Amino acid sequence: MATVTDNRGQSRFEIETDGEIAGTISYQRGKGEIALIHTEVEPRFEGQGLGSQLIRGALDAARAEGLAVLPFCPFVRSYIGDHAEYLDLVPEDRRAEFDL
């Protein structure tokens, strides 16, 4: 079972499976917002859906904290584009900037 955690010390969300960090999303926090910068999944874990689980976990955490999301990472941006239930996290006046 994979779990997503917020490693604030490293400014990244991590997904762990079988005791190993399989992927990360680096971020920068601002006042009332979080910029998701870069998503990376270790090559040996690719193709297992862990990247999508990681993004979902990060977006759910942002929602729980009441943070607006700035999806600078193309993978996060694409995920939001395919999952309209997360579009409201991106400020309406910034959606065009991210082609959303």
BALOBA-1460 file (C-alpha; in Angstrom, 3 decimals):
// residues 100
<rec num="1" residu="m" x="0.000" y="0.000" z="0.000"/>
<rec num="2" residu="a" x="1.370" y="3.392" z="-1.004"/>
<rec num="3" residu="t" x="1.122" y="6.373" z="1.334"/>
<rec num="4" residu="v" x="1.548" y="10.083" z="0.610"/>
<rec num="5" residu="t" x="3.090" y="12.346" z="3.223"/>
<rec num="6" residu="d" x="4.061" y="16.016" z="3.349"/>
<rec num="7" residu="n" x="7.760" y="16.305" z="4.161"/>
<rec num="8" residu="r" x="7.779" y="20.006" z="5.048"/>
<rec num="9" residu="g" x="11.454" y="19.916" z="5.974"/>
<rec num="10" residu="q" x="12.261" y="18.971" z="2.365"/>
<rec num="11" residu="s" x="9.382" y="21.028" z="0.845"/>
<rec num="12" residu="r" x="7.992" y="18.036" z="-0.942"/>
<rec num="13" residu="f" x="5.217" y="15.488" z="-0.914"/>
<rec num="14" residu="e" x="6.453" y="11.912" z="-0.937"/>
<rec num="15" residu="i" x="4.829" y="8.642" z="-1.887"/>
<rec num="16" residu="e" x="6.211" y="5.597" z="-0.149"/>
<rec num="17" residu="t" x="5.645" y="1.976" z="-1.032"/>
<rec num="18" residu="d" x="7.297" y="-1.062" z="0.525"/>
<rec num="19" residu="g" x="9.384" y="1.209" z="2.772"/>
<rec num="20" residu="e" x="10.883" y="3.136" z="-0.141"/>
<rec num="21" residu="i" x="10.219" y="6.634" z="-1.424"/>
<rec num="22" residu="a" x="8.897" y="5.981" z="-4.912"/>
<rec num="23" residu="g" x="8.234" y="9.568" z="-5.948"/>
<rec num="24" residu="t" x="8.089" y="13.201" z="-4.900"/>
<rec num="25" residu="i" x="6.471" y="16.515" z="-5.759"/>
<rec num="26" residu="s" x="8.595" y="19.508" z="-4.833"/>
<rec num="27" residu="y" x="6.727" y="22.636" z="-3.810"/>
<rec num="28" residu="q" x="6.966" y="26.179" z="-2.524"/>
<rec num="29" residu="r" x="4.465" y="27.474" z="-0.022"/>
<rec num="30" residu="g" x="3.231" y="31.042" z="-0.065"/>
<rec num="31" residu="k" x="0.543" y="32.901" z="1.804"/>
<rec num="32" residu="g" x="-2.603" y="30.847" z="1.232"/>
<rec num="33" residu="e" x="-1.133" y="28.960" z="-1.714"/>
<rec num="34" residu="i" x="1.175" y="26.159" z="-2.706"/>
<rec num="35" residu="a" x="3.110" y="26.038" z="-5.973"/>
<rec num="36" residu="l" x="3.640" y="22.460" z="-7.159"/>
<rec num="37" residu="i" x="6.926" y="22.667" z="-9.050"/>
<rec num="38" residu="h" x="8.169" y="19.237" z="-10.121"/>
<rec num="39" residu="t" x="6.952" y="15.644" z="-9.917"/>
<rec num="40" residu="e" x="9.357" y="12.753" z="-10.101"/>
<rec num="41" residu="v" x="8.745" y="9.006" z="-9.879"/>
<rec num="42" residu="e" x="11.709" y="6.682" z="-9.544"/>
<rec num="43" residu="p" x="12.123" y="4.729" z="-12.815"/>
<rec num="44" residu="r" x="11.595" y="1.301" z="-11.230"/>
<rec num="45" residu="f" x="8.198" y="2.468" z="-9.914"/>
<rec num="46" residu="e" x="6.923" y="3.966" z="-13.171"/>
<rec num="47" residu="g" x="3.797" y="2.545" z="-14.764"/>
<rec num="48" residu="q" x="2.161" y="1.596" z="-11.456"/>
<rec num="49" residu="g" x="-0.057" y="4.669" z="-11.084"/>
<rec num="50" residu="l" x="2.004" y="6.020" z="-8.201"/>
<rec num="51" residu="g" x="2.459" y="9.423" z="-9.838"/>
<rec num="52" residu="s" x="-1.299" y="9.884" z="-10.010"/>
<rec num="53" residu="q" x="-1.701" y="8.730" z="-6.402"/>
<rec num="54" residu="l" x="1.014" y="11.173" z="-5.358"/>
<rec num="55" residu="i" x="-0.655" y="14.095" z="-7.133"/>
<rec num="56" residu="r" x="-4.064" y="13.186" z="-5.739"/>
<rec num="57" residu="g" x="-2.585" y="13.066" z="-2.225"/>
<rec num="58" residu="a" x="-0.902" y="16.454" z="-2.665"/>
<rec num="59" residu="l" x="-4.074" y="18.056" z="-4.027"/>
<rec num="60" residu="d" x="-6.181" y="16.554" z="-1.231"/>
<rec num="61" residu="a" x="-3.695" y="17.900" z="1.338"/>
<rec num="62" residu="a" x="-3.839" y="21.368" z="-0.243"/>
<rec num="63" residu="r" x="-7.643" y="21.272" z="-0.126"/>
<rec num="64" residu="a" x="-7.613" y="20.173" z="3.532"/>
<rec num="65" residu="e" x="-5.356" y="23.138" z="4.377"/>
<rec num="66" residu="g" x="-7.444" y="25.563" z="2.325"/>
<rec num="67" residu="l" x="-4.540" y="26.340" z="-0.016"/>
<rec num="68" residu="a" x="-4.832" y="27.517" z="-3.589"/>
<rec num="69" residu="v" x="-2.774" y="25.383" z="-5.989"/>
<rec num="70" residu="l" x="-0.428" y="26.765" z="-8.650"/>
<rec num="71" residu="p" x="0.345" y="23.770" z="-10.898"/>
<rec num="72" residu="f" x="3.674" y="24.721" z="-12.462"/>
<rec num="73" residu="c" x="4.514" y="21.024" z="-12.934"/>
<rec num="74" residu="p" x="3.151" y="19.842" z="-16.311"/>
<rec num="75" residu="f" x="2.183" y="16.436" z="-14.850"/>
<rec num="76" residu="v" x="0.132" y="18.084" z="-12.076"/>
<rec num="77" residu="r" x="-1.411" y="20.484" z="-14.609"/>
<rec num="78" residu="s" x="-2.404" y="17.576" z="-16.851"/>
<rec num="79" residu="y" x="-3.859" y="15.655" z="-13.896"/>
<rec num="80" residu="i" x="-6.019" y="18.638" z="-12.923"/>
<rec num="81" residu="g" x="-7.098" y="19.015" z="-16.554"/>
<rec num="82" residu="d" x="-8.260" y="15.383" z="-16.540"/>
<rec num="83" residu="h" x="-9.857" y="15.549" z="-13.064"/>
<rec num="84" residu="a" x="-12.218" y="18.517" z="-12.989"/>
<rec num="85" residu="e" x="-12.985" y="17.921" z="-9.307"/>
<rec num="86" residu="y" x="-9.623" y="19.578" z="-8.543"/>
<rec num="87" residu="l" x="-9.963" y="22.584" z="-10.873"/>
<rec num="88" residu="d" x="-11.455" y="24.728" z="-8.094"/>
<rec num="89" residu="l" x="-8.089" y="24.574" z="-6.274"/>
<rec num="90" residu="v" x="-6.508" y="26.694" z="-9.021"/>
<rec num="91" residu="p" x="-7.486" y="30.359" z="-8.598"/>
<rec num="92" residu="e" x="-9.909" y="31.303" z="-11.344"/>
<rec num="93" residu="d" x="-7.885" y="34.379" z="-12.304"/>
<rec num="94" residu="r" x="-4.755" y="32.237" z="-12.829"/>
<rec num="95" residu="r" x="-6.243" y="29.278" z="-14.741"/>
<rec num="96" residu="a" x="-5.393" y="30.751" z="-18.162"/>
<rec num="97" residu="e" x="-1.757" y="30.955" z="-17.070"/>
<rec num="98" residu="f" x="-1.826" y="27.162" z="-16.698"/>
<rec num="99" residu="d" x="-4.077" y="26.489" z="-19.735"/>
<rec num="100" residu="l" x="-6.855" y="25.258" z="-17.443"/>
